[in-house]
């Protein structure tokens, strides 16, 4: 009796598996074949642009207008282009090292606080800093602009403003909210 019961169970399991295989084969045969050529092409195109290239394209795009490939962005560009942390750093350097009504003791206390807050995050430069070494007004068309990669998310931006004013900037980008932002810009006047 046990042998018969065992034989029936084995037979049922085998029949069930054969039916599943038959259903699976019919389902596959009835299914239209998908053209994967477009998918493969789309995936290879998407992966063809590296995050590094995208960052460089973003950096170049901030200097473009409809009419020019070398135009300085609008007034107050820090709000649009920089991380919030770097905006705060630039603003505080401007308040401290730019035009000020602080007397000597107030200045020393403010400078000590500034250095304590920022020295572990950014290199401290005891001068007013504005993005790309520009003054705090509109610039417009640049005489020359070159952008080159230094390393991942770090670029060298050389700007000739005209009238003998040139800067070399080492710009560090970070990914933020699906785009890029400037998190540091070391500027040297040439």
C-alpha positions as CSV (number, residue, x, y, z in Angstrom):
1,X,0.0,0.0,0.0
2,X,2.8,2.4,0.9
3,X,4.6,1.6,-2.4
4,X,1.4,2.2,-4.4
5,X,0.8,5.5,-2.6
6,X,4.4,6.6,-3.2
7,X,4.2,5.6,-6.9
8,X,1.0,7.7,-7.3
9,X,2.6,10.7,-5.6
10,X,5.7,10.5,-7.8
11,X,3.5,10.2,-10.9
12,X,1.5,13.3,-9.9
13,X,4.6,15.4,-9.2
14,X,6.1,14.4,-12.6
15,X,2.8,15.2,-14.4
16,X,2.5,18.5,-12.7
17,X,6.1,19.5,-13.6
18,X,5.6,18.4,-17.2
19,X,2.4,20.6,-17.4
20,X,4.3,23.6,-15.9
21,X,7.1,23.1,-18.4
22,X,4.6,22.8,-21.3
23,X,2.8,26.0,-20.1
24,X,6.1,27.8,-19.8
25,X,7.2,26.7,-23.3
26,X,3.9,27.8,-24.8
27,X,4.0,31.1,-23.0
28,X,7.5,31.8,-24.3
29,X,6.6,30.7,-27.9
30,X,3.4,32.9,-27.9
31,X,5.2,35.9,-26.5
32,X,6.5,38.3,-29.2
33,X,10.2,38.7,-29.4
34,X,11.4,42.0,-28.0
35,X,13.9,44.0,-30.0
36,X,16.7,44.6,-27.6
37,X,18.9,46.5,-30.0
38,X,17.4,49.8,-29.0
39,X,17.7,49.0,-25.3
40,X,21.3,48.0,-25.6
41,X,22.0,51.2,-27.6
42,X,20.2,53.4,-25.0
43,X,22.1,51.7,-22.1
44,X,25.5,52.1,-23.8
45,X,24.7,55.7,-24.7
46,X,23.7,56.5,-21.2
47,X,26.8,55.0,-19.7
48,X,29.0,56.6,-22.3
49,X,29.0,59.9,-20.4
50,X,30.8,59.6,-17.1
51,X,29.9,61.6,-14.0
52,X,33.3,63.3,-14.5
53,X,32.3,64.4,-18.0
54,X,28.9,65.5,-16.8
55,X,30.5,67.6,-14.0
56,X,32.8,69.3,-16.6
57,X,29.9,70.0,-18.9
58,X,28.0,71.6,-16.0
59,X,31.0,73.8,-15.1
60,X,31.3,74.9,-18.8
61,X,27.6,75.5,-19.0
62,X,27.7,78.2,-16.2
63,X,29.8,80.4,-18.6
64,X,27.5,80.0,-21.6
65,X,24.8,82.2,-22.9
66,X,22.8,82.1,-26.1
67,X,25.5,84.2,-27.8
68,X,28.7,83.3,-26.0
69,X,30.8,80.4,-24.8
70,X,32.7,82.6,-22.4
71,X,30.3,84.9,-20.5
72,X,30.5,85.4,-16.7
73,X,27.3,84.5,-14.9
74,X,24.9,87.0,-13.5
75,X,25.4,89.0,-10.3
76,X,25.1,87.0,-7.0
77,X,26.1,83.8,-8.7
78,X,27.1,82.2,-5.4
79,X,23.4,81.6,-4.6
80,X,22.9,79.6,-7.8
81,X,26.3,77.9,-8.2
82,X,27.6,77.1,-4.7
83,X,26.8,74.8,-1.9
84,X,25.1,76.5,1.0
85,X,28.1,75.9,3.2
86,X,30.5,77.5,0.7
87,X,28.1,80.4,0.3
88,X,28.3,81.0,4.0
89,X,32.1,80.8,4.0
90,X,32.3,83.4,1.2
91,X,29.8,85.7,2.8
92,X,31.6,85.6,6.1
93,X,35.0,86.3,4.5
94,X,33.5,89.3,2.8
95,X,32.0,90.6,6.0
96,X,35.3,90.2,7.8
97,X,38.0,91.1,5.2
98,X,35.9,93.4,3.0
99,X,34.7,96.9,3.8
100,X,33.7,96.9,7.5
101,X,32.8,99.1,10.5
102,X,34.5,96.9,13.0
103,X,37.0,98.4,15.3
104,X,40.3,96.5,16.0
105,X,39.0,94.5,19.0
106,X,35.8,93.6,17.2
107,X,37.8,92.6,14.2
108,X,40.1,90.4,16.2
109,X,37.2,88.7,18.0
110,X,35.3,88.2,14.6
111,X,38.4,86.8,12.9
112,X,39.1,84.4,15.8
113,X,35.5,83.1,15.5
114,X,35.7,82.9,11.7
115,X,39.0,80.9,11.8
116,X,37.6,78.5,14.5
117,X,34.5,77.9,12.5
118,X,36.1,77.4,9.0
119,X,39.7,76.3,9.4
120,X,38.8,72.6,9.6
121,X,36.7,72.8,6.4
122,X,38.3,75.3,4.0
123,X,41.7,76.8,3.7
124,X,41.7,80.2,5.4
125,X,42.8,83.2,3.2
126,X,42.8,86.5,5.0
127,X,41.2,88.4,2.2
128,X,37.8,89.0,0.8
129,X,36.9,86.2,-1.6
130,X,34.4,86.1,-4.4
131,X,33.8,83.3,-6.8
132,X,36.5,83.1,-9.6
133,X,38.2,86.2,-8.2
134,X,35.6,88.6,-9.6
135,X,34.6,91.7,-7.9
136,X,31.1,92.0,-6.7
137,X,29.5,93.3,-9.9
138,X,28.6,92.2,-13.3
139,X,31.4,91.1,-15.6
140,X,29.8,90.1,-18.9
141,X,32.0,88.9,-21.8
142,X,35.4,87.4,-20.9
143,X,38.5,87.8,-23.0
144,X,39.5,84.2,-22.6
145,X,38.3,81.1,-20.6
146,X,39.8,77.7,-20.3
147,X,38.6,74.7,-18.2
148,X,40.6,71.6,-17.7
149,X,40.3,68.6,-15.4
150,X,42.7,68.3,-12.5
151,X,41.2,65.1,-10.9
152,X,37.8,63.7,-10.1
153,X,35.4,66.7,-9.6
154,X,38.3,69.2,-9.5
155,X,38.9,71.5,-12.4
156,X,41.3,74.4,-13.3
157,X,39.4,77.4,-14.6
158,X,41.6,80.2,-16.1
159,X,39.8,83.4,-16.8
160,X,41.1,86.6,-18.5
161,X,38.7,89.4,-17.6
162,X,40.5,91.9,-19.7
163,X,42.2,95.1,-18.5
164,X,45.2,93.0,-17.3
165,X,43.1,91.0,-14.8
166,X,43.5,87.2,-15.0
167,X,42.7,84.4,-12.5
168,X,43.5,80.8,-12.2
169,X,40.9,79.0,-10.1
170,X,40.9,75.4,-8.8
171,X,37.3,74.5,-8.5
172,X,35.9,71.6,-6.4
173,X,32.5,70.3,-7.4
174,X,30.1,68.1,-5.5
175,X,26.9,66.4,-6.6
176,X,23.8,67.9,-5.1
177,X,20.1,67.4,-5.9
178,X,20.8,65.8,-9.4
179,X,23.2,68.5,-10.5
180,X,26.5,69.9,-9.3
181,X,27.5,72.8,-7.0
182,X,30.8,74.5,-6.3
183,X,32.1,73.6,-2.8
184,X,35.4,75.4,-3.0
185,X,37.2,77.7,-5.4
186,X,40.9,78.5,-4.8
187,X,41.7,81.7,-6.7
188,X,45.1,83.1,-7.6
189,X,45.5,86.3,-9.6
190,X,48.0,86.0,-12.4
